[in-house]
Amino acid sequence: MSSEPTLESKSGKPNSEQKSAIASIIGTLKPYLRWVILGLTFFFIAATLRQHWQDVLALRLREGGLRSLIAGFGITLIAHVWSGAVWGGLLRSCGQGQSSRWAIATYLRTNLAKYLPGNIWHFYSRLQASRAVGIPTDPALLSIVLEPLLMAAAALFLACLTYRFSPWQDLVLIAILVGIHPRFLNPVLRKTASGKVKALRRRGAAMLKSQPASESSQGAAEAHPNELQLQSYPLLPLLGELLFVALRGGGFLLAVQALSALQVETLPILVSAFSIAWVMGLVIPGAPGGIGVFEAVAIALLQGQLPAEQVLGAVACYRLISSLAEVAGAGLAPGLWRVAKA
């Protein structure tokens, strides 16, 4: 005799077995989804480049273009230093008293790890560095999880303030300001932290073959993501991340200026498009460091605003100066740490 359906299945809701099966299917498809997203973005970029390759080859830096790129590199480097200072402020707001120099040095030193497969190693490295100086796992994890969420909110906020690609952006702006209230943000924090802890534990288990368990997964094992919560509205950290995104946008504007003269009326469009493209590169899985996603979204948004070849050249120049700034930041980190220890 076949068993009767459970109450959940009668009411149309999936039972626990169905939920488990769905979760298993999603877990199986997730690695392939990352490759699909990455493949589609690079296909779009390649198709655009193929269509305009003759114009791209004809591109030349404007007079003073090299100075613009150097200035963009400097502003982008300052942005990364400032982001490390904001992360240090998040730690202090969690009751941890590490110096800003330590936070900046640790942030810069670990930032390049975001380009490794998995897009989790920079979080893991910061968690381990925090534990090494006596910061408990939970406040360290809270600061690490809160930082990208506030970055995304700040980028969307800046996009809504500068130029509206859609009439719905006013609602998005209101949703952002309401959504980062602790009442709404805390559940997102806990869910995000839980996912990162699971990923860290998987990475730690994979590293057990080469490292002791105490060095690879202990930090994640001691985390309690369900207990993480904000106590107050994170206005100052949001403003700090807003300045970070604005600085990154300034670097992008200078990359555009290296190839074509900037017009005042196009500045809001460029800043808004950059912010949307940057946040998409931050949140869409499968692209370590946002490589490919940022470029594809920026090209899609700006093709009607600038000649396609200038957009392609600008995003390529920006990726170059951004990567160089991150490498330079990682090179500066040991000097900052030695000063911090003195």
N, C-alpha and C positions, 0 to 999 in steps of 0.2 A: 504494500500500500504506500502510495507516495505521500510525503509529508505535506501538510497544508501550508500555504504561504503565511509568513509572519505578518504581524499587525502593520509593520512598516511597509511591506510590499503591497498590502491591501490598500493602504492609504496613498500609494503612489510614491512614497519616499524609499530610497535605497536602504536595505538593511546593512548590517555590519560586513557581511560577506561580500555584498556588492560593492561597498565602499572600499574594501580591501582590494578587490579585483581591479576597480578603477584606479586606485593608487598604484597598484602594481603595473598596470598598463602605462600610466603616465610616467612612472619611474623608468620603464623600459624605453619609452619613446623620447624622453628628455634629452639624452646625449645626441640623438639623431636630429632633434629639433634645433639644437645649437648649430649643427653643421648646415642644416637647411637654411637657417637665417643668415649665416655667414656666406653661404653660397649664393643666395638671392641678392644680398647686398653687393657682393663683388661682381655678380653678373650685371646688375644695373649700372655699376660704375664702369665696367668694361664696355657695355653697350653704348653708354654716353661718350666715353673716350673714343670708341671706334667711330662714332658719328662725327666727332669734332677733332679728330687727331691732327689733321693738317693745321687747323687754327691753333691747337695747343702747341705744336712744334714751332709755330711762328711767334709764340709769346716771348717777350723779353722784359726784364726788369726795367721799370721806369728810372729816370734820373733820380738818384737818391733812394732807389728801391732797396739797395743793400742796407742802407742806414735804417730803413723802415723795418726790415727783417731783423736786424740786430736789436732795434728797440723793442720789437715784438717778443724776441727771445728774452730780453731783460724783464719786461713786464710779466711774461708767463712764469719766469723763475720767481719773481717777487710773489706772484699769485700762489705758487706752491709753498713758499716760505710762510705766507700768511695763512694758508690752509692748515699747516702744521701748528701755527699759533692758535688757531680756532679750535683744533682738536685738543690742545693743551688746556684751553679754557673750558671745554666740555669735561675734561678730567677733573679740573678744579671745582666745577659745579657739582661733580659727583663726590666731592669731599676729599679728593686726592691732591696732594701738594707738590707735585713734581714741577720743576722749572720749565719756563717756556722754551729755553734752549734745548733741554732734553726732548721735549715734545716735538719741536721742529726737526731736530736731528733724527729722531726715530721715524718721524713721518717721511722725511726725505729719503732716508736709507731704505725704507720698506716700500716706497711708492712704485719702484720698477717691478716689483713682484706681481703687480696686477696684470702684466703682460704674459704671465705664465698660464698654461692651460688650467682651466678650473676657475679662474678669476676669484680665488679665495685666499691666495697666499699672502697678499699684503695685509689682510685682516689677521690671518694666523700669525704673521711676524710681529704685528703690533701687539697682539694679545700676549705673545711670549715675551716681548721686550718689556711690557708693562709688568708682568709677573716677576721678571728678573729684578726689577727695582722695588718690589714689595707692594705693588698695586693689586688688590684683590681681583679675582676674575670677574665678578659681576659688574662692578663699576667700569672696569676696562671694557667689558663687552658692551655695556650700555653706550659708552662714548663711541665705540667703533661702529655700532649699528646705527646710532642716531646721526652720525656725521653724513653718510650718503643720503639718508632720508631728507635731512635739512638742505643738503646740496641740491637735490632734485626739486624740493619746494622752492628754493631760492631761484633756480634757473627758470622754472615755470612762472614764478612771480615777475622776474625781470622781462620775460617774453611777453607777458600780459601788459606790462607797463609801457613797453616801447612801441609795439606794432601788433595789430590784431589781424592775423591771417584768417580768423573765423569770428563771427559774432558771439560764439559761445565762450570766448576767452574771458569775458567779464564774469561769467558763472564759474569758470575755472579759477579765477583769481579769488573769488569769495570762498570757493571750496578749499583752496590752499590755506587761507588764513584761518578758516574754521577747523580744517583737518589737522593742523599741527597743535591744536589744543590737547592737553594731556588726556582728556576724556576720550578723544578719538584716536590720538596718536599712540597711546599706550598699548592697545591691542595689536596695532601694526608693528610696534617695536617688539612685542613678545613673539609674534608670529615670525617676523624677520630674523630675530635672534635665534629662535628655535631652529629655523632652516640653516642658518650659518653654523650653529653648534653641531648639527648633524653632519654638515659638510666637513667641518673641521675634524670631527671624530672619524669620518671615513678616510680623510687624508692622513690622520694620525695612525689609523690602523694600517694603511698602505705603507707608512714609513717604518713600521715596527721591524721590518726586515733589516733595516740599516741603522736604526737608532733605538735606544731604550725607550720603553713606554713613557717613562717619566719626562722625557725630553720632547716627545712628539704629540701626545694626546692628553696629557694630564690637565692642561689648562682648560680644554673643552670639556673634559669629563667633570670638572668641578663647577662648571657654569650652571646657573639656574635661570634660564631664560623666562620662565613663567613668572618670576618675581621682579623682573625689570619694569620700572615705571618712572615717568617724569612726575615731579611734584609741582611744577609751575610752567607757565607758558614760555617756550624757549625763544623769546624775542631777540635777546642779544646774540645767541648763536646763529639765529636766522639772518640777522643783519650782517654778521661776520661772513657767513656763506654767500650772502648777496654781494658783498664786496669781492669775494673770491671769484664768483662767476663774472662779475663786471670786469675784473682784471683780465680774466681769460678772454672775455669778449674783446677787450682792448687789444690783446695780442692778435686776435683774428682780424680786427679792423686794419691793423698795421700790415698783416699779410696781404690783405686785399689792396691796400694802398701801394704796396710794392709793385703791383702790376697795373693798377689803374687809379686815376684820380678819384678820391672819394667826394661824393656830393652830399651836402648837408641833408637833403631830403631822403637819401637812401640809408643814412646812419641808423634810424630806428628799425628799418627792415632788416638790415644786416645783424644788428644786435639781437633782435627777436629770433631770426632764423638760426643764428649761432646757438642761442640758449636752448631752443627746441631740439636742435641736432645734438647738442652736447648732452642734454638730459636723456635723449633716446639712446645714445651710446652708453650712458651710465646704467640704464635700467634694463635694456634688452639683453637677454642671455646669449651666450655663444660667441661674443666678440670681446676677447681680452683687451682691456684698455679702450673699448669702444671703437677699435680699428674696423673700418668698413662701414659700420652703422652710422657713425657721425658723418662721414663723407657722403654717404648715399642720401641721408636726410637733408644735409645742407645743399647738395646739388638739386634735389627735388624742390626745395623751397625757393631757391634763388635763381633757378633757370629763367624764370620770367622777369626777373629784376635786373640781372646782369647778363652779358654775353656768356654762353655756356663755357667757352674756353677759359674765360677769366675766372669763373667759379671753380672749374677743375684745377686751374693753376693755384688759386688762392687756398683751396682746401689741402692741396699737396704741400704748399709752402708752410701752411699752419701746422700740419702734421709733423713736418720736419723740425720747425722751431720748438714745437711742444715737446717732442721726444728729446731733442737736445737739451731743453731746459730741465727735463726730468733727470737726464743723465748728469747734468751739471749739479743739480740739487743733491743727488746721491753722492757725488764727489765732494760736496761741501759738508756733508753730514759728519764725517769723522772729525773735522776741525771744530765744528760746533759742539760735539760731544766731549772732546778733550777740554774745551773751554768750560763746558758745564761741569765737568768733574773737578776742575781746579778750584 
